[in-house]
Amino acid sequence: MKLTKQQAKEIRALKRMKDEDIDVSDIRPLKNWDQAVIGKFYRPRKVLLTIRIDADVLARLRADGRGYQTRINSLLRRAVEGSPKRGKTNVVESK
């Protein structure tokens, strides 16, 4: 979407302003968070990894069709979130 000259000018002016100087008084506060979705816009950083999985487990996950890697990640996440913490976890980036 291309901006008009006026829109671009307004955005540049907003960028120069401090957050506390921007008037947000016309935005009404959100009081009902029942429909809020946690993590809707947050996507954790992914790390490329080689892992060995039993062939029958992989076959079962692949049998459900596309997205088996996402399902593996979801299963691991649930397992990690459901288990007690065992000290500090370090995230290691692959090279």
Contacts in CASP RR format, 6 or more apart in sequence:
PFRMAT RR
TARGET T0000
AUTHOR 0000-0000-0000
METHOD contacts of the structure
MODEL  1
MKLTKQQAKEIRALKRMKDEDIDVSDIRPLKNWDQAVIGKFYRPRKVLLT
IRIDADVLARLRADGRGYQTRINSLLRRAVEGSPKRGKTNVVESK
3 11 0 8 1.000
14 22 0 8 1.000
47 91 0 8 1.000
47 92 0 8 1.000
47 93 0 8 1.000
47 94 0 8 1.000
48 94 0 8 1.000
49 94 0 8 1.000
53 72 0 8 1.000
58 68 0 8 1.000
61 68 0 8 1.000
61 71 0 8 1.000
61 72 0 8 1.000
62 68 0 8 1.000
64 71 0 8 1.000
END
